[in-house]
Amino acid sequence: MLDVLQLKHSVNRMPLEKVRATVNELQLEGIVTEGKTPFSRVHFNTCFAEIEALLQRAGYHRQLDVVGYQGLAYAMFDPSRWEAVEVLRWLKEFIEEAQRRPAAQ
């Protein structure tokens, strides 16, 4: 695993084009799940301030928050548009639906 300084360096050097889709989704919906971000859970646990700075450089200037559901998924969201409880409920439904799909096929 990368050490914290290497991880922060990788986020700080990430090209803005790599995060533009995330910024667009946040501006449109105010919420984005891990499948639509270039960041891992480890990124959020170790360098959230750097991620916020990167998103600001890419054009997202609102406050940002992150929630995770049972270590299975996370979402970034705009707390002025979403309550954390709403996002957690949405993530729970998202995970439960994903877990049902393979059994139904």
PyMOL commands that set and color helices and strands:
alter all, ss='L'
color gray80, all
select helices_A, chain A and resi 4-12+16-29+34-36+41-57+84-104
alter helices_A, ss='H'
color red, helices_A
select strands_A, chain A and resi 31-33+65-69+73-77
alter strands_A, ss='S'
color yellow, strands_A
deselect
rebuild
show_as cartoon
